[in-house]
Amino acid sequence: MRAVEPQLVSAVEPQLVRTVEALLFLSNDPLSAGELAEATQASERDVAGAIAQLRLHYAPGESGIRLRELAGGWTFTSDPAAEEAARRLFSRTRVAALTPAQAETLAIVSYLQPVSRPEITRIRGVSADSATSTLLDRELIEEAGHSQFGAVLYRTTTQFLKLFGLRSLDELPEISRWDPTPEEQGQLRERLLRAGEARAEVP
Amino acid sequence: MSVASFELDLEIFSGPFDLLLTLVLREEVDLMELELAEVVLAYLDHLESRGELDLEAATEFIVLIAALLELKSRLMLAGEEEGLDALAELEPEHAAEELLARMLDARRYRSAAAHLRELLARERGVRFRDAPLPTHLRRVIMQPAPGSADPLILGEAIGRLLSAPPAINLEHVAVPRVPVAERVAHLRRLLRRGSFSFDEAVAGADRMTVAVTVFALLELYKRGEANWAQAENFGDIAVHAASPPATERGALERADLALAAGGAM
């Protein structure tokens, strides 16, 4: 948790803090400081102060509710410590794990969006149809217009950022982080060739 | 067991699949001479002999065979598309490079996928509010449709839906039937003059009759009874009689009987 600037906290009107808290409670989707400022007719600076104060109030260990910055705004979530009890209360699990195919498809969409299904298939080397429709059903991706060739394009949703704990897509590491080094590339090619030669020598 | 070690015994290659792949990539085996269908059949035999389906291995095989097919298609088309778009057309060796590049790309996104799964696992147990806003706070308030709360009106509406609509009379829709045998007989009659024009043979006929007449003409050509010439596309077709060898006549007549009995379009 980041440190809260004390002068921000002390300068805020208590009523604004309560109003911001109420708006966050009412909204299903994360609210940005801009949206909160517009609704409360306060300055963004005051809203930031109100949020800072609320973060103290909802700090881990203080409340069963957490205040988190996700998907470009602020939103309440449950304390993970309540999960076991929550699962007994609501039969549905929060979110099922992703299959490897779904995770790969989601990774390609999140990095290359907007991207079409044929492009996903091309990269994965296998069809992405079933994974794509599951991700659509789970509202992790959504349609984003059509490519110049008429294929539907996909992008990730706010739901994706919320569930994956991301403030924005910028928080994803650079894709180049997983670039194979030239050595690894060479090794991959070499391994292919060597395997062939080794077998060729066997009479 | 991986795909790599499954053994092939083909006309131009005999040995394990991964060796074949390597040789193709090094262009020591000519992909043009390799019957990929045989490789697929051999793999199916291999699967059957094992009696169980290893999805992981089967997927690997499908990816590899698909890449080979694409490579081969490019090779086969390379000659014909020359000059069309030099940049878009890949040289065979570049195609092999691209195959490798694609494998590396897929690996990159597999790693990214693993990262996403970790992120999701880290958020386990975090739930969000999932409640609709109280009605009076919604921006758009939908009024119920007029009458939707009145059981009598609803009952009447569903009653109309439940009664079957009157059957549609299809008597005026006739299925045109044009027997091939009839058109063959027609053409033969015209052929007795030695030659005729196709336009003349189908003068005033509908589309279906024209199509079946073409079919009949092909039939006569097949039997060696007629030849034709067409000076230009969509131009008139001049049909000439061509007498078939005498020895085949008996067989032809039997075929005619069969045609007359069953052939109609």
Chai-1 contact restraints between the chains, C-beta under 6 A:
chainA,res_idxA,chainB,res_idxB,connection_type,confidence,min_distance_angstrom,max_distance_angstrom,comment,restraint_id
A,N28,B,R129,contact,1.0,0.0,6.0,A-B,restraint_1
A,T77,B,V126,contact,1.0,0.0,6.0,A-B,restraint_2
A,T77,B,F128,contact,1.0,0.0,6.0,A-B,restraint_3
A,S78,B,R127,contact,1.0,0.0,6.0,A-B,restraint_4
A,P80,B,G125,contact,1.0,0.0,6.0,A-B,restraint_5
A,P80,B,V126,contact,1.0,0.0,6.0,A-B,restraint_6
A,E83,B,G125,contact,1.0,0.0,6.0,A-B,restraint_7
A,A86,B,R127,contact,1.0,0.0,6.0,A-B,restraint_8
A,R94,B,R127,contact,1.0,0.0,6.0,A-B,restraint_9
A,L98,B,R117,contact,1.0,0.0,6.0,A-B,restraint_10
A,A103,B,A113,contact,1.0,0.0,6.0,A-B,restraint_11
A,A103,B,L116,contact,1.0,0.0,6.0,A-B,restraint_12
A,A103,B,R117,contact,1.0,0.0,6.0,A-B,restraint_13
A,E104,B,Y109,contact,1.0,0.0,6.0,A-B,restraint_14
A,E104,B,R110,contact,1.0,0.0,6.0,A-B,restraint_15
A,E104,B,A113,contact,1.0,0.0,6.0,A-B,restraint_16
A,L106,B,L116,contact,1.0,0.0,6.0,A-B,restraint_17
A,A107,B,Y109,contact,1.0,0.0,6.0,A-B,restraint_18
A,A107,B,A112,contact,1.0,0.0,6.0,A-B,restraint_19
A,A107,B,A113,contact,1.0,0.0,6.0,A-B,restraint_20
A,A107,B,L116,contact,1.0,0.0,6.0,A-B,restraint_21
A,I108,B,Y109,contact,1.0,0.0,6.0,A-B,restraint_22
A,I123,B,D105,contact,1.0,0.0,6.0,A-B,restraint_23
A,G125,B,V63,contact,1.0,0.0,6.0,A-B,restraint_24
A,G125,B,A106,contact,1.0,0.0,6.0,A-B,restraint_25
A,F164,B,L119,contact,1.0,0.0,6.0,A-B,restraint_26
A,F164,B,L120,contact,1.0,0.0,6.0,A-B,restraint_27
A,G165,B,E123,contact,1.0,0.0,6.0,A-B,restraint_28
A,W178,B,R108,contact,1.0,0.0,6.0,A-B,restraint_29
A,W178,B,S111,contact,1.0,0.0,6.0,A-B,restraint_30
A,P180,B,L104,contact,1.0,0.0,6.0,A-B,restraint_31
A,L192,B,T22,contact,1.0,0.0,6.0,A-B,restraint_32
A,L193,B,T22,contact,1.0,0.0,6.0,A-B,restraint_33
A,A195,B,D18,contact,1.0,0.0,6.0,A-B,restraint_34
A,G196,B,L19,contact,1.0,0.0,6.0,A-B,restraint_35
A,G196,B,T22,contact,1.0,0.0,6.0,A-B,restraint_36
A,R199,B,P16,contact,1.0,0.0,6.0,A-B,restraint_37
A,R199,B,L19,contact,1.0,0.0,6.0,A-B,restraint_38
